[in-house]
Amino acid sequence: MPDWRRRLDLEAHPEGGFFRRTYTSPHVTHTAGGPRPTATSIHYLLTRDEPRGRLHRNRSDILHFLLDGGPVEYVTVTSDGVLERVTLRVGDRHFLAVPGQVWKASQLVGDATHALVAEVVTPGFDYADHRFAVGEDFAHLPALRAELAPFLP
């Protein structure tokens, strides 16, 4: 496994794994949450030591591109309780778009040692637009509790 954490100078991410912002657009758009850059981008890395990203949602759309490693599974849940699992693999399905306000989490699958993902957020990421899930967020969806438990605090 390439030492992506060192090569890209990644730091611990509150969601799990490691990250570094790689781009912030100099252009600004106005959103319900206030002014935001039109786009931001990060590198995001999951490893065997940090194999899972916590369930969270953002106000903005996020595009995910698997660059190296994997497979990595994304679990998404819409506000009306539709759960979907999508596995990204280099050379196969390596791209996923997650609309704003959709819950998402990620994890390494199989014998994956790592997954390096580039994420593009539009409008750009701001922590004010981000929220981690807690179990109570899914009280109205009891059938999903077991599937989501690994991604909750």
N, CA, C and O atoms as a GROMACS GRO file, in nm:
protein
  612
    1MET      N    1   0.085  -0.119   0.000
    1MET     CA    2   0.000   0.000   0.000
    1MET      C    3   0.089   0.124   0.000
    1MET      O    4   0.179   0.135   0.083
    2PRO      N    5   0.065   0.217  -0.091
    2PRO     CA    6   0.140   0.344  -0.088
    2PRO      C    7   0.110   0.417   0.043
    2PRO      O    8   0.000   0.407   0.097
    3ASP      N    9   0.207   0.490   0.092
    3ASP     CA   10   0.188   0.566   0.215
    3ASP      C   11   0.118   0.699   0.182
    3ASP      O   12   0.179   0.806   0.189
    4TRP      N   13  -0.010   0.689   0.144
    4TRP     CA   14  -0.085   0.807   0.104
    4TRP      C   15  -0.096   0.909   0.216
    4TRP      O   16  -0.096   1.030   0.191
    5ARG      N   17  -0.106   0.861   0.337
    5ARG     CA   18  -0.121   0.954   0.450
    5ARG      C   19  -0.001   1.049   0.457
    5ARG      O   20  -0.017   1.170   0.473
    6ARG      N   21   0.118   0.994   0.444
    6ARG     CA   22   0.239   1.077   0.448
    6ARG      C   23   0.257   1.155   0.318
    6ARG      O   24   0.286   1.275   0.321
    7ARG      N   25   0.240   1.090   0.204
    7ARG     CA   26   0.263   1.154   0.074
    7ARG      C   27   0.171   1.274   0.051
    7ARG      O   28   0.211   1.374  -0.009
    8LEU      N   29   0.048   1.264   0.099
    8LEU     CA   30  -0.050   1.372   0.079
    8LEU      C   31  -0.067   1.461   0.203
    8LEU      O   32  -0.150   1.552   0.204
    9ASP      N   33   0.012   1.432   0.308
    9ASP     CA   34   0.008   1.509   0.432
    9ASP      C   35  -0.134   1.513   0.488
    9ASP      O   36  -0.187   1.620   0.520
   10LEU      N   37  -0.195   1.395   0.500
   10LEU     CA   38  -0.333   1.386   0.548
   10LEU      C   39  -0.335   1.388   0.700
   10LEU      O   40  -0.243   1.341   0.766
   11GLU      N   41  -0.442   1.444   0.754
   11GLU     CA   42  -0.461   1.448   0.900
   11GLU      C   43  -0.588   1.373   0.936
   11GLU      O   44  -0.672   1.344   0.850
   12ALA      N   45  -0.603   1.342   1.065
   12ALA     CA   46  -0.721   1.269   1.111
   12ALA      C   47  -0.847   1.348   1.078
   12ALA      O   48  -0.852   1.470   1.092
   13HIS      N   49  -0.948   1.276   1.032
   13HIS     CA   50  -1.076   1.338   0.996
   13HIS      C   51  -1.178   1.307   1.107
   13HIS      O   52  -1.180   1.195   1.157
   14PRO      N   53  -1.262   1.404   1.146
   14PRO     CA   54  -1.363   1.377   1.249
   14PRO      C   55  -1.460   1.265   1.211
   14PRO      O   56  -1.519   1.203   1.299
   15GLU      N   57  -1.476   1.238   1.080
   15GLU     CA   58  -1.565   1.131   1.034
   15GLU      C   59  -1.501   0.994   1.046
   15GLU      O   60  -1.570   0.893   1.036
   16GLY      N   61  -1.370   0.989   1.068
   16GLY     CA   62  -1.292   0.866   1.061
   16GLY      C   63  -1.203   0.876   0.939
   16GLY      O   64  -1.233   0.951   0.846
   17GLY      N   65  -1.095   0.802   0.937
   17GLY     CA   66  -1.002   0.810   0.827
   17GLY      C   67  -0.920   0.937   0.833
   17GLY      O   68  -0.903   0.996   0.940
   18PHE      N   69  -0.869   0.978   0.717
   18PHE     CA   70  -0.776   1.091   0.709
   18PHE      C   71  -0.812   1.177   0.588
   18PHE      O   72  -0.873   1.129   0.493
   19PHE      N   73  -0.774   1.307   0.594
   19PHE     CA   74  -0.811   1.395   0.483
   19PHE      C   75  -0.718   1.515   0.475
   19PHE      O   76  -0.640   1.543   0.566
   20ARG      N   77  -0.729   1.584   0.363
   20ARG     CA   78  -0.665   1.714   0.343
   20ARG      C   79  -0.745   1.786   0.235
   20ARG      O   80  -0.775   1.728   0.131
   21ARG      N   81  -0.779   1.912   0.261
   21ARG     CA   82  -0.845   1.992   0.157
   21ARG      C   83  -0.742   2.021   0.048
   21ARG      O   84  -0.630   2.062   0.076
   22THR      N   85  -0.784   2.000  -0.076
   22THR     CA   86  -0.694   2.020  -0.189
   22THR      C   87  -0.732   2.138  -0.276
   22THR      O   88  -0.650   2.185  -0.355
   23TYR      N   89  -0.854   2.187  -0.262
   23TYR     CA   90  -0.899   2.297  -0.348
   23TYR      C   91  -1.015   2.370  -0.282
   23TYR      O   92  -1.105   2.309  -0.224
   24THR      N   93  -1.011   2.502  -0.294
   24THR     CA   94  -1.123   2.589  -0.257
   24THR      C   95  -1.140   2.689  -0.370
   24THR      O   96  -1.049   2.766  -0.400
   25SER      N   97  -1.257   2.689  -0.432
   25SER     CA   98  -1.282   2.782  -0.542
   25SER      C   99  -1.274   2.926  -0.493
   25SER      O  100  -1.321   2.958  -0.383
   26PRO      N  101  -1.215   3.012  -0.574
   26PRO     CA  102  -1.214   3.154  -0.537
   26PRO      C  103  -1.349   3.221  -0.563
   26PRO      O  104  -1.370   3.336  -0.523
   27HIS      N  105  -1.439   3.152  -0.631
   27HIS     CA  106  -1.571   3.206  -0.663
   27HIS      C  107  -1.668   3.172  -0.551
   27HIS      O  108  -1.661   3.064  -0.492
   28VAL      N  109  -1.758   3.262  -0.521
   28VAL     CA  110  -1.851   3.246  -0.410
   28VAL      C  111  -1.994   3.241  -0.463
   28VAL      O  112  -2.030   3.311  -0.558
   29THR      N  113  -2.074   3.156  -0.399
   29THR     CA  114  -2.218   3.151  -0.428
   29THR      C  115  -2.290   3.173  -0.296
   29THR      O  116  -2.236   3.146  -0.188
   30HIS      N  117  -2.412   3.222  -0.304
   30HIS     CA  118  -2.491   3.248  -0.184
   30HIS      C  119  -2.588   3.132  -0.164
   30HIS      O  120  -2.661   3.094  -0.256
   31THR      N  121  -2.589   3.077  -0.042
   31THR     CA  122  -2.674   2.963  -0.008
   31THR      C  123  -2.760   2.999   0.111
   31THR      O  124  -2.744   3.105   0.171
   32ALA      N  125  -2.852   2.909   0.146
   32ALA     CA  126  -2.936   2.931   0.263
   32ALA      C  127  -2.851   2.943   0.390
   32ALA      O  128  -2.892   3.007   0.487
   33GLY      N  129  -2.734   2.881   0.390
   33GLY     CA  130  -2.644   2.887   0.505
   33GLY      C  131  -2.547   3.003   0.501
   33GLY      O  132  -2.468   3.021   0.594
   34GLY      N  133  -2.552   3.083   0.394
   34GLY     CA  134  -2.461   3.194   0.381
   34GLY      C  135  -2.371   3.176   0.260
   34GLY      O  136  -2.391   3.081   0.183
   35PRO      N  137  -2.274   3.263   0.242
   35PRO     CA  138  -2.185   3.251   0.126
   35PRO      C  139  -2.095   3.129   0.139
   35PRO      O  140  -2.045   3.098   0.247
   36ARG      N  141  -2.075   3.060   0.025
   36ARG     CA  142  -1.989   2.942   0.019
   36ARG      C  143  -1.908   2.949  -0.109
   36ARG      O  144  -1.953   3.006  -0.208
   37PRO      N  145  -1.786   2.890  -0.108
   37PRO     CA  146  -1.716   2.876  -0.235
   37PRO      C  147  -1.800   2.789  -0.328
   37PRO      O  148  -1.876   2.704  -0.282
   38THR      N  149  -1.788   2.810  -0.458
   38THR     CA  150  -1.870   2.730  -0.550
   38THR      C  151  -1.833   2.582  -0.544
   38THR      O  152  -1.917   2.497  -0.575
   39ALA      N  153  -1.710   2.549  -0.506
   39ALA     CA  154  -1.670   2.409  -0.493
   39ALA      C  155  -1.548   2.400  -0.401
   39ALA      O  156  -1.467   2.492  -0.393
   40THR      N  157  -1.538   2.286  -0.332
   40THR     CA  158  -1.418   2.250  -0.257
   40THR      C  159  -1.388   2.105  -0.287
   40THR      O  160  -1.473   2.031  -0.336
   41SER      N  161  -1.264   2.063  -0.258
   41SER     CA  162  -1.226   1.925  -0.283
   41SER      C  163  -1.130   1.879  -0.173
   41SER      O  164  -1.053   1.958  -0.119
   42ILE      N  165  -1.138   1.749  -0.142
   42ILE     CA  166  -1.045   1.689  -0.046
   42ILE      C  167  -0.995   1.555  -0.102
   42ILE      O  168  -1.056   1.496  -0.191
   43HIS      N  169  -0.883   1.510  -0.046
   43HIS     CA  170  -0.846   1.370  -0.053
   43HIS      C  171  -0.893   1.308   0.078
   43HIS      O  172  -0.879   1.369   0.184
   44TYR      N  173  -0.949   1.188   0.071
   44TYR     CA  174  -1.001   1.118   0.189
   44TYR      C  175  -0.948   0.976   0.185
   44TYR      O  176  -0.956   0.910   0.081
   45LEU      N  177  -0.894   0.930   0.296
   45LEU     CA  178  -0.831   0.798   0.302
   45LEU      C  179  -0.887   0.715   0.416
   45LEU      O  180  -0.890   0.760   0.531
   46LEU      N  181  -0.930   0.594   0.384
   46LEU     CA  182  -0.961   0.493   0.484
   46LEU      C  183  -0.849   0.390   0.481
   46LEU      O  184  -0.797   0.358   0.374
   47THR      N  185  -0.812   0.338   0.599
   47THR     CA  186  -0.707   0.237   0.611
   47THR      C  187  -0.756   0.126   0.703
   47THR      O  188  -0.863   0.137   0.762
   48ARG      N  189  -0.679   0.019   0.714
   48ARG     CA  190  -0.719  -0.089   0.806
   48ARG      C  191  -0.730  -0.038   0.949
   48ARG      O  192  -0.814  -0.086   1.025
   49ASP      N  193  -0.645   0.059   0.986
   49ASP     CA  194  -0.653   0.117   1.121
   49ASP      C  195  -0.773   0.210   1.137
   49ASP      O  196  -0.824   0.226   1.248
   50GLU      N  197  -0.817   0.269   1.029
   50GLU     CA  198  -0.933   0.361   1.026
   50GLU      C  199  -1.021   0.319   0.908
   50GLU      O  200  -1.025   0.388   0.806
   51PRO      N  201  -1.092   0.205   0.922
   51PRO     CA  202  -1.162   0.147   0.807
   51PRO      C  203  -1.303   0.199   0.780
   51PRO      O  204  -1.368   0.157   0.684
   52ARG      N  205  -1.350   0.291   0.863
   52ARG     CA  206  -1.492   0.331   0.851
   52ARG      C  207  -1.508   0.481   0.869
   52ARG      O  208  -1.440   0.543   0.951
   53GLY      N  209  -1.600   0.538   0.790
   53GLY     CA  210  -1.639   0.678   0.805
   53GLY      C  211  -1.776   0.685   0.868
   53GLY      O  212  -1.868   0.616   0.825
   54ARG      N  213  -1.792   0.770   0.971
   54ARG     CA  214  -1.919   0.784   1.043
   54ARG      C  215  -2.031   0.836   0.954
   54ARG      O  216  -2.007   0.906   0.856
   55LEU      N  217  -2.152   0.800   0.990
   55LEU     CA  218  -2.272   0.844   0.919
   55LEU      C  219  -2.293   0.994   0.943
   55LEU      O  220  -2.294   1.041   1.056
   56HIS      N  221  -2.311   1.066   0.833
   56HIS     CA  222  -2.327   1.211   0.840
   56HIS      C  223  -2.398   1.258   0.714
   56HIS      O  224  -2.419   1.181   0.620
   57ARG      N  225  -2.436   1.384   0.714
   57ARG     CA  226  -2.493   1.443   0.592
   57ARG      C  227  -2.444   1.587   0.580
   57ARG      O  228  -2.402   1.651   0.676
   58ASN      N  229  -2.450   1.634   0.457
   58ASN     CA  230  -2.411   1.771   0.423
   58ASN      C  231  -2.525   1.836   0.347
   58ASN      O  232  -2.606   1.768   0.285
   59ARG      N  233  -2.530   1.966   0.352
   59ARG     CA  234  -2.630   2.040   0.275
   59ARG      C  235  -2.599   2.032   0.125
   59ARG      O  236  -2.691   2.034   0.043
   60SER      N  237  -2.472   2.022   0.089
   60SER     CA  238  -2.428   2.025  -0.050
   60SER      C  239  -2.418   1.884  -0.110
   60SER      O  240  -2.410   1.785  -0.038
   61ASP      N  241  -2.419   1.879  -0.243
   61ASP     CA  242  -2.393   1.754  -0.315
   61ASP      C  243  -2.244   1.721  -0.304
   61ASP      O  244  -2.159   1.810  -0.299
   62ILE      N  245  -2.214   1.590  -0.299
   62ILE     CA  246  -2.074   1.547  -0.292
   62ILE      C  247  -2.050   1.440  -0.397
   62ILE      O  248  -2.125   1.342  -0.407
   63LEU      N  249  -1.945   1.460  -0.476
   63LEU     CA  250  -1.902   1.363  -0.576
   63LEU      C  251  -1.781   1.290  -0.520
   63LEU      O  252  -1.687   1.353  -0.471
   64HIS      N  253  -1.782   1.155  -0.528
   64HIS     CA  254  -1.675   1.072  -0.476
   64HIS      C  255  -1.610   0.996  -0.591
   64HIS      O  256  -1.679   0.934  -0.673
   65PHE      N  257  -1.477   1.000  -0.598
   65PHE     CA  258  -1.401   0.931  -0.701
   65PHE      C  259  -1.297   0.843  -0.634
   65PHE      O  260  -1.206   0.894  -0.568
   66LEU      N  261  -1.307   0.711  -0.648
   66LEU     CA  262  -1.207   0.621  -0.592
   66LEU      C  263  -1.082   0.631  -0.679
   66LEU      O  264  -1.087   0.603  -0.799
   67LEU      N  265  -0.970   0.669  -0.618
   67LEU     CA  266  -0.844   0.687  -0.690
   67LEU      C  267  -0.751   0.568  -0.678
   67LEU      O  268  -0.681   0.533  -0.774
   68ASP      N  269  -0.750   0.504  -0.560
   68ASP     CA  270  -0.657   0.393  -0.537
   68ASP      C  271  -0.713   0.306  -0.426
   68ASP      O  272  -0.784   0.352  -0.337
   69GLY      N  273  -0.679   0.177  -0.433
   69GLY     CA  274  -0.721   0.083  -0.329
   69GLY      C  275  -0.863   0.037  -0.347
   69GLY      O  276  -0.912   0.024  -0.459
   70GLY      N  277  -0.928   0.013  -0.235
   70GLY     CA  278  -1.065  -0.035  -0.237
   70GLY      C  279  -1.068  -0.186  -0.249
   70GLY      O  280  -0.963  -0.251  -0.252
   71PRO      N  281  -1.186  -0.242  -0.255
   71PRO     CA  282  -1.313  -0.172  -0.268
   71PRO      C  283  -1.355  -0.101  -0.139
   71PRO      O  284  -1.314  -0.135  -0.028
   72VAL      N  285  -1.439   0.001  -0.161
   72VAL     CA  286  -1.496   0.078  -0.051
   72VAL      C  287  -1.646   0.084  -0.073
   72VAL      O  288  -1.694   0.109  -0.184
   73GLU      N  289  -1.719   0.061   0.035
   73GLU     CA  290  -1.865   0.063   0.028
   73GLU      C  291  -1.918   0.192   0.089
   73GLU      O  292  -1.874   0.235   0.196
   74TYR      N  293  -2.013   0.252   0.018
   74TYR     CA  294  -2.085   0.368   0.069
   74TYR      C  295  -2.227   0.324   0.102
   74TYR      O  296  -2.292   0.255   0.024
   75VAL      N  297  -2.273   0.365   0.219
   75VAL     CA  298  -2.410   0.340   0.262
   75VAL      C  299  -2.478   0.475   0.265
   75VAL      O  300  -2.431   0.567   0.333
   76THR      N  301  -2.589   0.488   0.193
   76THR     CA  302  -2.664   0.613   0.193
   76THR      C  303  -2.806   0.587   0.239
   76THR      O  304  -2.862   0.479   0.218
   77VAL      N  305  -2.864   0.688   0.304
   77VAL     CA  306  -3.002   0.678   0.352
   77VAL      C  307  -3.070   0.811   0.323
   77VAL      O  308  -3.026   0.916   0.368
   78THR      N  309  -3.179   0.805   0.248
   78THR     CA  310  -3.257   0.925   0.218
   78THR      C  311  -3.347   0.959   0.337
   78THR      O  312  -3.364   0.877   0.428
   79SER      N  313  -3.403   1.077   0.337
   79SER     CA  314  -3.488   1.121   0.448
   79SER      C  315  -3.612   1.033   0.464
   79SER      O  316  -3.666   1.023   0.574
   80ASP      N  317  -3.656   0.968   0.356
   80ASP     CA  318  -3.772   0.879   0.368
   80ASP      C  319  -3.733   0.735   0.393
   80ASP      O  320  -3.816   0.645   0.382
   81GLY      N  321  -3.605   0.710   0.427
   81GLY     CA  322  -3.563   0.578   0.472
   81GLY      C  323  -3.517   0.481   0.366
   81GLY      O  324  -3.507   0.361   0.393
   82VAL      N  325  -3.488   0.527   0.245
   82VAL     CA  326  -3.437   0.436   0.142
   82VAL      C  327  -3.287   0.421   0.163
   82VAL      O  328  -3.211   0.516   0.150
   83LEU      N  329  -3.245   0.298   0.197
   83LEU     CA  330  -3.105   0.267   0.219
   83LEU      C  331  -3.048   0.205   0.092
   83LEU      O  332  -3.109   0.118   0.031
   84GLU      N  333  -2.930   0.250   0.054
   84GLU     CA  334  -2.862   0.194  -0.064
   84GLU      C  335  -2.716   0.169  -0.026
   84GLU      O  336  -2.655   0.248   0.046
   85ARG      N  337  -2.663   0.059  -0.077
   85ARG     CA  338  -2.521   0.027  -0.059
   85ARG      C  339  -2.457   0.025  -0.198
   85ARG      O  340  -2.505  -0.044  -0.288
   86VAL      N  341  -2.350   0.101  -0.213
   86VAL     CA  342  -2.279   0.109  -0.341
   86VAL      C  343  -2.132   0.081  -0.314
   86VAL      O  344  -2.071   0.144  -0.227
   87THR      N  345  -2.076  -0.012  -0.389
   87THR     CA  346  -1.934  -0.045  -0.374
   87THR      C  347  -1.857   0.013  -0.491
   87THR      O  348  -1.890  -0.010  -0.608
   88LEU      N  349  -1.752   0.089  -0.458
   88LEU     CA  350  -1.665   0.147  -0.559
   88LEU      C  351  -1.540   0.062  -0.572
   88LEU      O  352  -1.481   0.020  -0.472
   89ARG      N  353  -1.500   0.036  -0.698
   89ARG     CA  354  -1.379  -0.040  -0.728
   89ARG      C  355  -1.305   0.029  -0.841
   89ARG      O  356  -1.366   0.075  -0.937
   90VAL      N  357  -1.173   0.036  -0.830
   90VAL     CA  358  -1.092   0.090  -0.940
   90VAL      C  359  -1.111  -0.001  -1.060
   90VAL      O  360  -1.106  -0.124  -1.047
   91GLY      N  361  -1.133   0.057  -1.176
   91GLY     CA  362  -1.150  -0.020  -1.299
   91GLY      C  363  -1.293  -0.067  -1.321
   91GLY      O  364  -1.322  -0.127  -1.424
   92ASP      N  365  -1.381  -0.040  -1.226
   92ASP     CA  366  -1.522  -0.079  -1.237
   92ASP      C  367  -1.602   0.047  -1.203
   92ASP      O  368  -1.575   0.154  -1.258
   93ARG      N  369  -1.698   0.036  -1.116
   93ARG     CA  370  -1.770   0.155  -1.071
   93ARG      C  371  -1.680   0.227  -0.972
   93ARG      O  372  -1.658   0.178  -0.861
   94HIS      N  373  -1.629   0.342  -1.010
   94HIS     CA  374  -1.535   0.415  -0.925
   94HIS      C  375  -1.585   0.555  -0.889
   94HIS      O  376  -1.509   0.635  -0.834
   95PHE      N  377  -1.713   0.585  -0.918
   95PHE     CA  378  -1.769   0.718  -0.896
   95PHE      C  379  -1.905   0.708  -0.829
   95PHE      O  380  -1.984   0.619  -0.861
   96LEU      N  381  -1.932   0.798  -0.736
   96LEU     CA  382  -2.062   0.804  -0.669
   96LEU      C  383  -2.096   0.949  -0.641
   96LEU      O  384  -2.014   1.024  -0.587
   97ALA      N  385  -2.217   0.989  -0.676
   97ALA     CA  386  -2.270   1.122  -0.640
   97ALA      C  387  -2.370   1.104  -0.527
   97ALA      O  388  -2.462   1.022  -0.537
   98VAL      N  389  -2.353   1.180  -0.420
   98VAL     CA  390  -2.447   1.177  -0.307
   98VAL      C  391  -2.511   1.315  -0.298
   98VAL      O  392  -2.443   1.414  -0.269
   99PRO      N  393  -2.642   1.323  -0.322
   99PRO     CA  394  -2.710   1.453  -0.316
   99PRO      C  395  -2.706   1.511  -0.174
   99PRO      O  396  -2.694   1.439  -0.076
  100GLY      N  397  -2.717   1.643  -0.167
  100GLY     CA  398  -2.724   1.708  -0.038
  100GLY      C  399  -2.840   1.656   0.045
  100GLY      O  400  -2.943   1.616  -0.009
  101GLN      N  401  -2.822   1.655   0.177
  101GLN     CA  402  -2.920   1.610   0.276
  101GLN      C  403  -2.940   1.459   0.282
  101GLN      O  404  -3.027   1.411   0.355
  102VAL      N  405  -2.863   1.383   0.207
  102VAL     CA  406  -2.869   1.236   0.215
  102VAL      C  407  -2.760   1.192   0.312
  102VAL      O  408  -2.644   1.233   0.301
  103TRP      N  409  -2.798   1.106   0.408
  103TRP     CA  410  -2.702   1.051   0.502
  103TRP      C  411  -2.606   0.961   0.426
  103TRP      O  412  -2.646   0.893   0.332
  104LYS      N  413  -2.478   0.959   0.467
  104LYS     CA  414  -2.382   0.868   0.405
  104LYS      C  415  -2.276   0.826   0.504
  104LYS      O  416  -2.243   0.899   0.598
  105ALA      N  417  -2.223   0.706   0.481
  105ALA     CA  418  -2.111   0.653   0.557
  105ALA      C  419  -2.030   0.568   0.460
  105ALA      O  420  -2.077   0.535   0.351
  106SER      N  421  -1.909   0.532   0.500
  106SER     CA  422  -1.825   0.452   0.413
  106SER      C  423  -1.744   0.352   0.495
  106SER      O  424  -1.721   0.372   0.615
  107GLN      N  425  -1.702   0.244   0.427
  107GLN     CA  426  -1.618   0.146   0.495
  107GLN      C  427  -1.542   0.062   0.392
  107GLN      O  428  -1.589   0.038   0.280
  108LEU      N  429  -1.424   0.018   0.434
  108LEU     CA  430  -1.350  -0.076   0.351
  108LEU      C  431  -1.424  -0.208   0.351
  108LEU      O  432  -1.490  -0.243   0.450
  109VAL      N  433  -1.415  -0.282   0.242
  109VAL     CA  434  -1.479  -0.414   0.235
  109VAL      C  435  -1.379  -0.518   0.187
  109VAL      O  436  -1.278  -0.487   0.123
  110GLY      N  437  -1.410  -0.643   0.220
  110GLY     CA  438  -1.325  -0.754   0.178
  110GLY      C  439  -1.185  -0.740   0.237
  110GLY      O  440  -1.168  -0.707   0.354
  111ASP      N  441  -1.086  -0.767   0.154
  111ASP     CA  442  -0.948  -0.761   0.200
  111ASP      C  443  -0.881  -0.628   0.168
  111ASP      O  444  -0.759  -0.620   0.159
  112ALA      N  445  -0.960  -0.523   0.149
  112ALA     CA  446  -0.906  -0.391   0.116
  112ALA      C  447  -0.813  -0.342   0.227
  112ALA      O  448  -0.847  -0.351   0.345
  113THR      N  449  -0.697  -0.292   0.188
  113THR     CA  450  -0.604  -0.234   0.286
  113THR      C  451  -0.624  -0.084   0.300
  113THR      O  452  -0.587  -0.025   0.401
  114HIS      N  453  -0.683  -0.023   0.196
  114HIS     CA  454  -0.703   0.122   0.198
  114HIS      C  455  -0.797   0.160   0.083
  114HIS      O  456  -0.822   0.082  -0.008
  115ALA      N  457  -0.846   0.282   0.091
  115ALA     CA  458  -0.922   0.342  -0.019
  115ALA      C  459  -0.891   0.491  -0.016
  115ALA      O  460  -0.919   0.560   0.082
  116LEU      N  461  -0.834   0.539  -0.126
  116LEU     CA  462  -0.807   0.682  -0.142
  116LEU      C  463  -0.913   0.738  -0.234
  116LEU      O  464  -0.927   0.696  -0.349
  117VAL      N  465  -0.988   0.836  -0.183
  117VAL     CA  466  -1.101   0.893  -0.254
  117VAL      C  467  -1.079   1.044  -0.269
  117VAL      O  468  -1.032   1.110  -0.176
  118ALA      N  469  -1.112   1.097  -0.386
  118ALA     CA  470  -1.120   1.242  -0.404
  118ALA      C  471  -1.267   1.278  -0.394
  118ALA      O  472  -1.352   1.213  -0.455
  119GLU      N  473  -1.298   1.382  -0.316
  119GLU     CA  474  -1.434   1.429  -0.302
  119GLU      C  475  -1.443   1.573  -0.348
  119GLU      O  476  -1.357   1.655  -0.317
  120VAL      N  477  -1.548   1.603  -0.423
  120VAL     CA  478  -1.576   1.739  -0.467
  120VAL      C  479  -1.713   1.777  -0.410
  120VAL      O  480  -1.811   1.705  -0.430
  121VAL      N  481  -1.718   1.888  -0.338
  121VAL     CA  482  -1.841   1.934  -0.272
  121VAL      C  483  -1.885   2.062  -0.341
  121VAL      O  484  -1.807   2.156  -0.360
  122THR      N  485  -2.015   2.065  -0.380
  122THR     CA  486  -2.067   2.184  -0.447
  122THR      C  487  -2.211   2.213  -0.403
  122THR      O  488  -2.295   2.124  -0.411
  123PRO      N  489  -2.241   2.335  -0.356
  123PRO     CA  490  -2.148   2.440  -0.319
  123PRO      C  491  -2.048   2.388  -0.215
  123PRO      O  492  -2.071   2.286  -0.151
  124GLY      N  493  -1.938   2.461  -0.202
  124GLY     CA  494  -1.826   2.416  -0.120
  124GLY      C  495  -1.860   2.383   0.024
  124GLY      O  496  -1.957   2.434   0.081
  125PHE      N  497  -1.777   2.295   0.082
  125PHE     CA  498  -1.798   2.246   0.217
  125PHE      C  499  -1.778   2.355   0.321
  125PHE      O  500  -1.688   2.439   0.311
  126ASP      N  501  -1.866   2.353   0.422
  126ASP     CA  502  -1.855   2.436   0.540
  126ASP      C  503  -1.909   2.353   0.656
  126ASP      O  504  -2.016   2.292   0.643
  127TYR      N  505  -1.838   2.350   0.769
  127TYR     CA  506  -1.884   2.268   0.882
  127TYR      C  507  -2.023   2.308   0.929
  127TYR      O  508  -2.092   2.226   0.990
  128ALA      N  509  -2.066   2.429   0.903
  128ALA     CA  510  -2.202   2.471   0.942
  128ALA      C  511  -2.308   2.394   0.864
  128ALA      O  512  -2.424   2.387   0.907
  129ASP      N  513  -2.271   2.336   0.750
  129ASP     CA  514  -2.365   2.260   0.666
  129ASP      C  515  -2.357   2.110   0.690
  129ASP      O  516  -2.423   2.032   0.621
  130HIS      N  517  -2.279   2.069   0.787
  130HIS     CA  518  -2.248   1.927   0.814
  130HIS      C  519  -2.311   1.885   0.946
  130HIS      O  520  -2.318   1.963   1.041
  131ARG      N  521  -2.357   1.759   0.950
  131ARG     CA  522  -2.415   1.706   1.075
  131ARG      C  523  -2.388   1.558   1.084
  131ARG      O  524  -2.416   1.483   0.991
  132PHE      N  525  -2.333   1.514   1.199
  132PHE     CA  526  -2.318   1.372   1.228
  132PHE      C  527  -2.451   1.315   1.272
  132PHE      O  528  -2.529   1.382   1.339
  133ALA      N  529  -2.477   1.190   1.234
  133ALA     CA  530  -2.600   1.122   1.275
  133ALA      C  531  -2.587   1.068   1.417
  133ALA      O  532  -2.478   1.035   1.464
  134VAL      N  533  -2.700   1.061   1.482
  134VAL     CA  534  -2.713   0.992   1.611
  134VAL      C  535  -2.830   0.895   1.596
  134VAL      O  536  -2.912   0.911   1.506
  135GLY      N  537  -2.836   0.797   1.683
  135GLY     CA  538  -2.940   0.694   1.673
  135GLY      C  539  -3.080   0.749   1.664
  135GLY      O  540  -3.164   0.693   1.594
  136GLU      N  541  -3.108   0.859   1.735
  136GLU     CA  542  -3.243   0.916   1.736
  136GLU      C  543  -3.286   0.965   1.598
  136GLU      O  544  -3.406   0.977   1.570
  137ASP      N  545  -3.189   0.994   1.511
  137ASP     CA  546  -3.224   1.039   1.375
  137ASP      C  547  -3.299   0.932   1.297
  137ASP      O  548  -3.365   0.962   1.197
  138PHE      N  549  -3.288   0.807   1.342
  138PHE     CA  550  -3.349   0.696   1.269
  138PHE      C  551  -3.453   0.622   1.353
  138PHE      O  552  -3.488   0.508   1.324
  139ALA      N  553  -3.502   0.689   1.458
  139ALA     CA  554  -3.604   0.628   1.544
  139ALA      C  555  -3.728   0.592   1.465
  139ALA      O  556  -3.796   0.494   1.497
  140HIS      N  557  -3.758   0.669   1.361
  140HIS     CA  558  -3.876   0.643   1.278
  140HIS      C  559  -3.851   0.533   1.174
  140HIS      O  560  -3.940   0.499   1.097
  141LEU      N  561  -3.728   0.479   1.172
  141LEU     CA  562  -3.690   0.375   1.076
  141LEU      C  563  -3.628   0.256   1.150
  141LEU      O  564  -3.511   0.224   1.128
  142PRO      N  565  -3.703   0.191   1.238
  142PRO     CA  566  -3.643   0.086   1.321
  142PRO      C  567  -3.583  -0.030   1.242
  142PRO      O  568  -3.492  -0.097   1.291
  143ALA      N  569  -3.630  -0.054   1.122
  143ALA     CA  570  -3.577  -0.163   1.042
  143ALA      C  571  -3.432  -0.138   0.998
  143ALA      O  572  -3.361  -0.231   0.961
  144LEU      N  573  -3.389  -0.012   1.003
  144LEU     CA  574  -3.254   0.021   0.958
  144LEU      C  575  -3.152   0.026   1.071
  144LEU      O  576  -3.032   0.035   1.046
  145ARG      N  577  -3.198   0.019   1.194
  145ARG     CA  578  -3.108   0.037   1.309
  145ARG      C  579  -2.988  -0.056   1.305
  145ARG      O  580  -2.875  -0.011   1.325
  146ALA      N  581  -3.008  -0.184   1.282
  146ALA     CA  582  -2.898  -0.280   1.283
  146ALA      C  583  -2.798  -0.251   1.172
  146ALA      O  584  -2.677  -0.261   1.193
  147GLU      N  585  -2.848  -0.215   1.053
  147GLU     CA  586  -2.757  -0.187   0.942
  147GLU      C  587  -2.676  -0.060   0.962
  147GLU      O  588  -2.563  -0.050   0.915
  148LEU      N  589  -2.733   0.037   1.032
  148LEU     CA  590  -2.665   0.164   1.053
  148LEU      C  591  -2.580   0.168   1.179
  148LEU      O  592  -2.495   0.255   1.194
  149ALA      N  593  -2.603   0.076   1.270
  149ALA     CA  594  -2.532   0.077   1.400
  149ALA      C  595  -2.379   0.088   1.387
  149ALA      O  596  -2.319   0.161   1.465
  150PRO      N  597  -2.314   0.018   1.293
  150PRO     CA  598  -2.168   0.029   1.284
  150PRO      C  599  -2.118   0.170   1.251
  150PRO      O  600  -2.000   0.200   1.273
  151PHE      N  601  -2.204   0.254   1.198
  151PHE     CA  602  -2.164   0.387   1.154
  151PHE      C  603  -2.205   0.498   1.250
  151PHE      O  604  -2.183   0.616   1.222
  152LEU      N  605  -2.264   0.459   1.363
  152LEU     CA  606  -2.312   0.557   1.462
  152LEU      C  607  -2.222   0.554   1.584
  152LEU      O  608  -2.156   0.454   1.611
  153PRO      N  609  -2.220   0.666   1.659
  153PRO     CA  610  -2.135   0.670   1.780
  153PRO      C  611  -2.186   0.575   1.887
  153PRO      O  612  -2.127   0.566   1.995
   0.00000   0.00000   0.00000
